[in-house]
Amino acid sequence: MRSSKIPLRSGATATLIVAALLAAGCSSMSEREQGTAKGAGAGAVAGAIIGSVTGGSAGRGAVIGGAVGAVAGNLWSKRMEDKRAALAQASQGTGVEVARTDDNRLKLNVPSDVSFDTGRADIKPQMRPVLDEIGRNLDPGVHVTVVGHTDSTGSDAINEPLSRERAAAVRDYLSARGVSSSRVTVAGRGSHEPVAGNDTEAGRAANRRVEIFLAEQG
């Protein structure tokens, strides 16, 4: 019985090692550079395997795959990084946190002193510049998810509808500025996903928040 192992020449093996190192990224790289490196690494591995299986050169396949992967990773990362930078600028000094998640989404954590007054779903003026920036030049392939949260004060019968109303208020604001409501998913978690203890005012304030996620659709 023939071995199922894929024969790789030493040059191809070296290429795969370099690709793996690139895919791991570097802490000194920017988000755009990391996206390029990871795309190149994944593309190189796939290209080498395809080249070997089809009887071609694994090394050449790795080079071609790496180039294609680098372009794809760079293009994705640049669009999202540009939007993240713009959002970080728009929210500077407000307490809004802008970050990139492990699953390649942009996440905005909007605290209660920026988003909504206690017990209300009316968007505060401090939040409007951030939402304006979300809607500004938003790529057609980006979907928005808005999740509302409350603290544990009050019952679920009050908190869960309130958290949904807050998320819906964000959707409606974006819709009024040209973002189709079909591109926005809303959800309310009530008090069930706290990020801090509810036994202090500071903890309750941290739990009263809205999370906004931007994700490119495949």
Secondary structure as UniProt FT lines:
FT   HELIX           10..24
FT   TURN            27..28
FT   HELIX           31..53
FT   TURN            54..55
FT   HELIX           58..90
FT   TURN            91..95
FT   STRAND          97..100
FT   TURN            102..103
FT   STRAND          106..111
FT   TURN            112..114
FT   TURN            118..119
FT   HELIX           125..127
FT   HELIX           128..135
FT   TURN            136..137
FT   TURN            140..141
FT   STRAND          142..148
FT   HELIX           156..176
FT   TURN            177..178
FT   HELIX           181..183
FT   STRAND          184..188
FT   TURN            190..191
FT   TURN            198..199
FT   HELIX           201..207
FT   STRAND          209..216
//
